[in-house]
Amino acid sequence: MDGDALPCANCISSVLACLILATTFVGSLYVWKSPHSRNHPSVIKQRFLSGFFMTFISPVFLWLFLPKEILQKNSIPELLGFRLPGLIQALVIPLLLTVILFLGQVADAAFRGFKNIFSEKSSKTGNDQSWDGCETDPNLPNFTNASLPSDSDECRDFSEPQIWIWLRNYIVAPLSEEVIFRACMLPLLLTCFKPMAAVFICPLFFGTAHFNRLAERVLAGVDFKHAFLFSFFQFIYTTIFGAYSAYLFVRTGHFVPSFLAHVFCNIMGLADIMEIVSLPEPRRSITAAIFVIGFISWCYLLSPLTSPALYSNNLFWADSLS
């Protein structure tokens, strides 16, 4: 009886710790009082402080909630995925795998010219790095952003360069989110869940955290129905990505594959299906074929290219992966 109660208590404490991490992270973004939108440089700088603070204190949860025998086997930096063995492979192979997954979009970007990938994605998909629409969402396709209001006066008042949005989308947000939602949560969940179960449970915290923008959209003038649909779409997208990122972390035992995949996914965003359909032939057929080839290749290569042995994964859950 006592033996059964102990794992149950570990599961409750691990899930509770993940819940606290998620809510504290989201809450830390809203401790600042500002009349500006989330894309204003002053708001971005304030949220950088929140993100860095949470990034540095979140590993304490591993020390507080992980069983002592696990901490004796692996150090906290190792559990966070900061390890030297297998690092070279972790820097290259998972990123290549992610590029294959996005092969269709990479090919489309190549057709258009890589030098314009950021500016074109801003204007065509309404991504967050655009200063023209201050209330647009990252990674949402064009139809979801079309009706979001823009605080044009505030946008015109911006005097600082787009570097702050670029840093947020491609450095700070991926770094803080991967540390908190993958590197800290997964070791906690893996103490009581099997690896594949943890891979699908962990992103639920990540996806749900993105519902924080529901209130922002409503306050910005979006009706509740559309605001909820936007948030629900983002929940689905971020949960699916979160599962992929968690899979990379669990299989490789490294932080860097999840981080690089996050950065790359933020750069590419979601494919604009309507844009692809509107392409002239034969470019449309070629692009569609490359999308299919990339996805099939990714499915085939996912398991062998993330083999734990390839990355010298000796963390406490590694034996459960075989």
Beta strands, then each sheet from edge to edge (+ up, - down):
end
